[in-house]
Amino acid sequence: MPVASTGTEPAVPPQVLDTLSDSNSSTTANDLDLIFLKGIIDSPVEPESLEETRLEAVRDNNVELVEEILRELSPFTHQSNSAAELTRILNEPHFQSLLETHDSVASQVCDTPPPSPCAYMELPVSNQPVPPDAVRMVGIRKVAGEHLGVTFRVEAGELVIARILHGGMIDQQGLLHAGDIIKEVNGKEVGEDPRVLQEMLQDASGSVVLKILPSYQEGHAPGQVFVKCHYDYDPANDNLIPCKEAGLKFYTGDILQIVNQDDLNWWQARRCVEGGSAGLIPSQLLEEKRKAFVKRDVELAPAGNLCTGVAGKNKKKKMMYLTTKNAEFDRHELLIYEEVAKVPPFRRKTLVLIGALGVGRRSLKNKLLLSDPQHYGTTIPHTSRKPKSGEREDQMYAFTSRSKMEADIKNGRYLEHGEYDGNLYGTKMDSIHEVVEAGRICVLDANPQALKVLRTSEFLPYVVFIEAPDFEVLKAMNQSAIETGVVTKQLTDSELKRTVDESTRIQTAYGHYFDLTIINDNLDESYRNLKAALEKVSATQQWVPVTWVF
């Protein structure tokens, strides 16, 4: 018997149904299989609707409903175990929380979700065949003026994603990757100007649909490289940065985490203290190139005397060798970033006081040694001269022969050394280790060039720069010292100005080595500040050069 087909059913040949009806005596097929097959043909499954079904809650007052049920169950809880068990379940805190959450969500009126990016899909118009899965539509939502955390470059006439900033909106969504080609934004072609595209995305708000040719490049996990910055940077003043809004501003001394170094000229970094998304900073290579073309304005004066009380007798002084010979190289040293690591609290081995001649380094050192000899000590200088009458070994000097001292100098056993009036003087490395091994911090007032030797894991120094006060303050301090009998010499204005200028030059050339800067306009106050800083550094986590750890 023929079967009529509806508009939604495929026409089934009558012979098929007749064959199935007459197959009751067939031995080749199971009866259940034939019945199942016949049922499918008689009632074909309608194709699913492609329209998205909007889900709605049946009711939003289930808490009230449960309370009503509990009231009706109350008379039966003592008579029926089932009623008692149901009452217990409905009163469970987790069940009550579930109902409250359901009612809260069901009572909300939600906006209709934005149309699927697939609705904007168009066949690619190109002379060359494009694989069907090459074009992708990516939908994002943003607020006008919000930076997406992405920069672009022009490559073969196409706008390509150059980098995606770690922690930005695009990075968090994970829908775009470096190398993706942007074809359209909200159905508009983007052209070949990255600035136009940046402005287009910056001004867009709400739902933004990007048509892209994906690169299928996977992102990299952020690195664990931390650096200390040795210069100030403001992207607003940088004409080379690809996108000023994507730049990260920082100051000297800031600690940054480098999360991406794929780009030769621009790294991605974020602040360790504040966190947040990453921004662009100049790479080491780029900043070295820029600073190499800028003439340094630092001219270091000759290093101060190793020995006290020899000012004005320079004609008798002949320097055989000193670490200050590196001063010419120091003027051209480019310090951009220094890799650092965070370590638990620990006590430094040495305390190095740096400053110009006449700023009070030695006064501060002596006050520290006299006030706390249990925790602080210093070295005894070595000399090749003969002991004077009444001098004892290892009281003011450690006496040795000239040949022995020259041999040790040649073998690098002296931190710094020089010759005065035909005799050698110097600070021996072993003398520093002796103080440290005795359980005390070794206090040194060394020349700044010696920091290259001292700033290692061998000595673990805490470097303090004693900055000269203003000219008028320094002049008043010298006058007060004369009146109290601390010093006897009245310094001239030119000598005072030389001290101030030398202090500025040292700070400019070696400031990246300093852990603390103190303006010594009051000895007692400077001493208290120094002691407080030393106690703090021994009790808190510290950022130190990575070479101290690895």
C-alpha positions in Angstrom: 0.0 0.0 0.0 1.5 3.3 -1.0 2.5 5.7 1.7 2.0 9.5 1.3 5.0 11.6 2.1 4.8 15.0 3.7 6.9 18.0 2.9 9.4 17.2 5.6 9.6 13.5 4.9 11.6 11.9 2.1 9.6 9.9 -0.3 10.0 6.2 0.4 9.4 3.8 -2.5 6.3 1.7 -1.9 8.2 -1.4 -2.9 10.4 -1.1 0.1 7.5 -1.0 2.6 5.8 -3.9 0.8 9.0 -5.9 1.0 9.3 -5.3 4.7 5.7 -6.2 5.3 6.1 -9.5 3.4 9.3 -10.4 5.2 7.7 -12.1 8.1 8.7 -15.5 6.8 12.3 -14.5 5.9 15.0 -16.5 7.5 17.7 -13.9 6.6 16.7 -11.2 9.0 15.7 -11.0 12.6 12.1 -10.0 13.4 13.2 -7.3 15.8 15.6 -5.8 13.2 12.8 -5.7 10.6 10.4 -4.0 12.9 13.0 -1.4 13.9 13.9 -0.6 10.3 10.3 -0.4 9.3 9.6 2.0 12.2 12.4 4.3 11.1 11.1 4.5 7.5 7.5 5.1 8.7 8.6 7.9 11.0 11.7 9.6 9.7 13.5 12.0 12.1 12.9 15.6 11.3 16.1 17.6 10.9 17.1 19.8 13.9 16.4 23.4 13.7 19.4 25.6 13.1 17.8 28.4 15.2 19.3 28.8 18.6 16.7 27.9 21.3 16.5 30.5 24.1 16.4 28.7 27.5 14.2 30.1 30.2 13.7 29.1 33.8 10.3 27.4 34.6 10.0 29.6 37.8 12.2 31.9 39.9 10.6 31.4 43.3 11.6 27.8 44.2 12.7 28.8 47.7 9.0 29.8 48.5 7.9 26.6 46.9 10.1 24.5 49.1 8.9 26.4 52.2 5.4 25.6 51.3 6.2 21.9 50.8 7.9 21.8 54.2 4.8 23.3 55.9 2.6 20.6 54.3 5.0 17.8 55.3 5.3 19.0 58.9 2.3 17.0 60.2 3.6 13.7 58.6 7.3 13.8 59.7 6.6 11.7 62.9 4.3 9.3 61.0 6.3 8.5 57.9 10.1 7.9 57.5 9.9 9.0 53.9 8.4 12.4 54.9 11.1 12.9 57.6 13.9 12.0 55.1 12.5 14.4 52.5 12.2 17.2 55.1 15.8 16.6 56.1 17.0 16.8 52.5 15.1 20.0 51.8 16.5 21.7 54.9 20.1 20.9 54.0 22.2 24.1 53.6 23.7 23.0 50.3 20.2 22.4 48.8 19.0 25.7 50.1 22.0 27.5 48.6 21.4 25.8 45.3 17.8 27.0 45.2 18.8 30.5 46.1 21.4 30.6 43.4 18.9 29.2 40.8 16.3 31.8 41.7 18.9 34.6 41.6 20.0 33.7 38.1 16.4 32.9 36.9 15.3 36.4 38.0 17.9 38.2 36.0 17.1 39.6 32.6 20.2 39.0 30.3 20.9 40.7 27.0 20.8 38.6 23.9 24.3 37.4 23.2 26.0 39.0 20.2 25.6 37.3 16.9 28.0 34.6 16.1 31.1 35.7 14.1 30.1 33.1 11.6 27.2 35.3 10.5 29.8 37.7 9.0 31.5 34.9 7.1 32.1 35.7 3.5 33.7 33.7 0.8 37.3 34.9 0.3 37.8 36.9 -2.8 41.3 36.1 -4.1 42.9 35.0 -7.3 44.7 32.3 -5.4 42.8 29.4 -3.8 42.5 29.7 0.0 42.0 26.6 2.1 38.5 26.4 3.5 39.8 26.5 7.1 42.3 29.3 6.6 39.9 32.2 7.3 38.7 32.7 10.8 36.3 35.1 12.4 37.3 36.1 16.0 34.8 38.0 18.2 36.0 40.1 21.1 34.2 42.6 23.4 35.9 45.8 24.5 35.3 49.3 25.9 36.2 52.3 23.8 39.7 53.6 24.5 40.8 50.3 26.1 44.1 49.1 24.7 44.0 45.5 23.4 47.6 44.7 24.2 48.6 44.0 20.6 50.9 45.7 18.0 51.1 45.3 14.2 53.6 45.4 11.4 53.4 45.4 7.6 54.6 42.3 5.9 54.2 41.6 2.2 51.4 44.2 2.0 49.5 42.6 4.8 48.9 43.8 8.4 50.4 41.2 10.7 50.2 40.9 14.5 53.8 41.7 15.5 53.4 40.9 19.2 50.8 40.2 21.8 51.5 41.8 25.2 51.5 39.3 28.1 48.5 39.8 30.4 46.6 42.1 28.0 43.1 41.5 26.8 44.0 39.6 23.7 46.5 37.4 25.6 43.9 36.5 28.2 41.4 35.5 25.5 43.9 33.4 23.6 42.1 33.8 20.3 44.8 35.6 18.4 48.5 34.8 18.0 51.6 36.6 16.7 51.8 36.2 13.0 48.0 36.3 12.4 47.0 38.4 9.4 44.2 40.9 10.0 41.9 41.2 7.0 38.8 43.0 8.3 37.4 44.7 11.4 33.7 44.6 11.7 33.4 43.9 7.9 35.7 46.8 6.9 39.0 46.2 5.2 42.0 47.3 7.3 44.3 48.5 4.5 48.1 48.6 5.0 48.6 51.3 7.7 49.1 49.9 11.2 48.3 53.3 12.8 44.9 53.3 11.1 44.2 49.8 12.4 45.3 50.8 15.9 43.0 53.8 15.9 40.1 51.7 14.5 40.5 49.2 17.3 41.1 51.9 19.9 37.8 53.6 19.1 35.8 50.4 18.7 33.5 49.3 21.5 31.1 46.5 22.2 31.4 43.5 19.9 34.3 43.6 17.6 34.7 41.0 14.9 38.1 40.4 13.3 38.6 38.5 10.1 42.0 36.9 10.2 44.3 34.4 8.4 45.7 32.5 11.4 49.4 31.7 11.7 48.8 28.7 14.0 51.6 29.8 16.3 51.3 28.8 19.9 52.2 31.4 22.6 55.1 30.9 25.0 54.9 30.7 28.8 56.2 33.9 30.5 59.9 33.6 31.4 61.3 33.9 34.8 63.9 36.6 34.0 64.0 39.6 36.3 66.1 42.7 35.7 67.0 45.8 37.6 66.7 49.0 35.5 69.7 51.3 35.4 68.0 54.2 33.5 64.7 56.0 33.3 62.4 55.3 30.4 59.2 57.1 29.3 57.5 55.6 26.1 55.8 58.9 25.5 59.2 60.4 24.6 60.3 57.5 22.5 60.0 58.0 18.7 61.1 54.4 17.9 58.5 52.5 19.9 55.9 50.8 17.6 53.0 51.9 19.9 53.4 54.5 22.6 50.2 53.3 24.4 51.8 49.8 24.7 55.0 51.0 26.3 55.9 50.5 30.0 57.3 53.5 31.9 59.9 52.8 34.5 62.6 54.4 36.6 66.1 53.6 37.7 66.1 50.9 40.3 62.7 49.4 39.3 62.6 45.6 39.1 60.9 44.2 36.0 60.0 40.7 34.9 60.9 40.0 31.3 58.1 37.8 29.9 59.1 37.8 26.2 62.3 38.5 24.3 61.4 37.2 20.9 61.6 40.6 19.3 65.2 41.8 18.8 64.5 45.4 19.6 61.4 45.4 21.9 61.0 43.2 25.0 57.7 42.6 26.9 58.0 43.3 30.7 55.8 43.9 33.7 56.5 45.4 37.1 57.1 42.9 39.9 55.6 45.0 42.7 52.4 46.2 40.9 52.0 43.2 38.6 49.4 43.7 35.8 49.7 43.3 32.1 53.0 43.6 30.3 54.3 46.5 28.2 57.0 47.2 25.7 60.5 48.3 26.8 63.6 48.7 24.7 65.8 45.6 24.5 69.4 45.6 25.7 70.6 45.7 22.2 68.4 48.6 21.1 69.2 50.8 24.1 72.9 50.1 23.8 72.8 51.3 20.2 71.0 54.5 21.2 73.3 55.3 24.1 76.4 54.5 22.1 75.7 57.5 20.0 75.3 59.8 23.0 78.5 61.3 24.3 79.0 60.7 28.0 79.2 63.8 30.1 81.1 62.1 32.9 84.8 62.7 33.2 86.2 61.0 36.3 88.9 62.8 38.2 92.0 60.9 39.3 91.2 58.6 42.2 91.7 59.8 45.7 94.8 58.9 47.7 94.9 55.5 49.3 96.7 56.8 52.3 95.6 59.7 54.6 97.6 62.8 55.2 99.3 62.9 51.8 97.4 65.7 50.2 99.7 68.3 48.7 102.6 65.8 48.3 101.6 64.3 45.0 105.0 65.0 43.6 106.4 62.3 45.9 103.6 59.8 45.0 104.0 57.4 42.1 101.2 55.0 41.3 102.6 51.7 40.1 99.2 50.1 39.6 95.7 50.7 40.8 92.1 49.6 40.0 91.5 53.2 39.0 93.3 52.4 35.7 89.9 51.0 34.7 88.4 54.5 35.0 88.7 55.0 31.2 86.7 51.9 30.6 84.1 52.9 33.2 83.3 56.1 31.4 82.2 54.1 28.4 80.4 51.2 30.2 76.8 51.0 29.2 74.6 49.8 32.1 71.0 49.1 30.8 69.6 46.2 32.7 71.1 43.9 35.3 69.6 40.4 35.8 68.7 39.9 39.4 67.1 37.2 41.7 65.1 37.5 44.8 66.6 35.7 47.8 65.7 35.3 51.5 67.1 37.6 54.1 70.9 37.3 54.8 73.7 39.3 56.2 76.2 40.9 53.9 79.9 40.1 54.2 81.2 43.6 53.5 80.1 47.2 53.9 81.6 49.4 51.3 81.5 53.2 51.8 82.0 55.2 48.6 82.3 58.9 48.3 84.5 61.9 47.3 87.4 63.0 49.4 86.2 65.1 52.3 82.6 63.9 52.6 83.2 62.1 55.9 83.6 58.5 54.9 86.3 57.8 57.4 84.4 59.5 60.2 81.3 57.4 59.6 83.5 54.2 59.3 85.3 54.9 62.6 82.0 55.7 64.4 80.6 52.4 63.3 83.7 50.4 64.3 83.9 52.0 67.8 80.1 51.7 68.5 79.8 48.0 67.6 83.1 46.2 67.4 81.4 42.9 67.9 79.7 43.0 64.6 81.9 45.3 62.5 85.6 45.1 61.7 88.1 46.4 59.1 91.3 45.5 57.4 94.8 46.5 58.3 96.7 48.0 55.3 99.9 46.3 54.1 103.1 48.3 53.4 106.6 47.7 52.3 108.2 50.4 54.4 110.1 49.7 57.6 108.4 50.1 60.9 109.0 53.4 62.7 110.1 53.6 66.2 107.3 52.5 68.5 105.2 50.9 65.7 104.0 47.4 66.3 103.0 44.8 63.7 99.3 44.6 62.8 98.5 47.7 64.9 98.3 50.4 62.2 100.1 48.5 59.3 101.0 45.0 58.4 104.7 45.2 57.3 106.1 43.1 54.5 109.0 43.2 52.0 108.7 45.0 48.7 109.5 41.9 46.7 106.8 39.9 48.5 104.3 42.7 48.0 105.1 43.1 44.3 104.7 39.3 43.8 101.3 39.4 45.5 100.2 42.4 43.4 101.2 40.5 40.3 99.1 37.5 41.4 96.0 39.7 42.0 96.0 39.4 45.8 95.4 43.1 46.5 92.1 44.9 46.1 93.9 48.3 45.6 97.4 49.5 46.0 99.8 52.4 45.3 103.2 53.8 46.0 104.0 56.8 48.2 107.5 58.1 48.9 109.1 55.0 47.6 107.0 52.6 49.6 104.0 50.4 48.6 100.7 50.5 50.4 97.6 48.4 49.7 94.6 46.4 50.9 95.0 42.7 50.7 92.1 40.4 49.8 93.0 37.9 52.5 92.6 40.6 55.2 89.0 41.0 54.1 88.3 37.3 54.4 89.9 37.2 57.9 87.4 39.8 59.2 84.5 37.9 57.6 85.6 34.5 58.9 85.8 36.0 62.4 82.0 36.6 62.1 82.0 40.3 61.5 81.1 42.6 58.6 84.2 44.0 57.0 83.9 47.8 56.6 85.8 49.3 53.7 86.2 52.8 52.4 87.4 52.0 49.0 87.7 53.7 45.7 84.7 53.3 43.5 86.6 51.4 40.8 87.2 48.6 43.4 83.5 47.8 43.2 84.1 45.8 40.1 86.1 43.4 42.2 84.0 43.6 45.4 80.5 43.2 43.9 80.6 39.4 43.7 79.4 36.4 45.6 82.8 36.2 47.2 82.4 39.5 49.1 78.5 40.0 49.1 78.9 43.8 49.6 76.3 46.3 50.8 77.4 49.5 48.9 76.7 52.9 50.5 77.3 56.1 48.7 78.2 59.1 51.0 76.9 62.0 48.9 78.3 65.5 49.5 75.8 68.1 50.7 75.3 71.4 48.9 78.3 73.8 48.7 77.0 76.1 51.4 76.2 73.2 53.8 79.7 71.7 53.2 81.3 75.0 53.9 79.4 75.4 57.2 80.3 71.9 58.2 84.0 72.6 57.6 83.8 75.8 59.7 82.0 74.0 62.6 84.6 71.2 62.5 87.4 73.8 62.9 85.7 75.5 65.8 85.2 72.2 67.7 88.8 71.1 67.0 88.0 68.1 64.9 90.0 69.4 62.0 92.6 72.1 61.7 92.6 73.0 58.0 90.3 75.6 56.5 89.2 74.3 53.1 89.1 76.9 50.3 86.0 77.4 48.2 87.7 75.7 45.2 88.5 72.6 47.3 84.9 72.5 48.6 83.5 72.9 45.0 85.9 70.1 43.9 84.4 67.8 46.5 80.8 68.6 45.4 81.7 68.1 41.7 83.6 64.9 42.3 80.7 63.5 44.3 78.3 64.2 41.4 80.6 62.5 39.0 81.0 59.4 41.1 77.2 59.1 41.5 76.7 59.4 37.8 79.3 56.9 36.8 78.8 54.3 39.6 75.3 54.9 40.8 74.1 51.5 39.5 76.3 49.8 42.1 74.8 51.7 45.1 72.4 50.0 47.5 71.9 53.1 49.7 72.7 56.9 49.3 73.3 59.1 52.4 73.8 62.8 52.4 76.3 63.3 55.2 75.2 66.7 56.6 75.0 65.3 60.1 77.2 62.5 61.3 74.9 61.2 64.0 71.9 61.2 61.8 73.9 59.5 59.0 75.1 56.8 61.4 71.5 56.1 62.5 70.3 55.9 58.9 73.1 53.5 58.0 72.4 51.2 61.1 68.7 51.1 60.3 69.4 50.2 56.6 71.8 47.4 57.6 69.3 45.9 60.1 66.5 46.1 57.5 68.5 44.4 54.7 69.3 41.5 57.1 65.6 40.9 57.9 63.9 41.3 54.5 64.0 39.5 51.1 66.5 41.1 48.7 67.0 41.5 45.0 70.7 40.7 44.3 72.7 40.1 41.1 71.8 36.7 39.6 75.6 35.9 39.6 75.5 35.8 43.4 73.0 32.9 43.3 73.9 30.9 40.2 
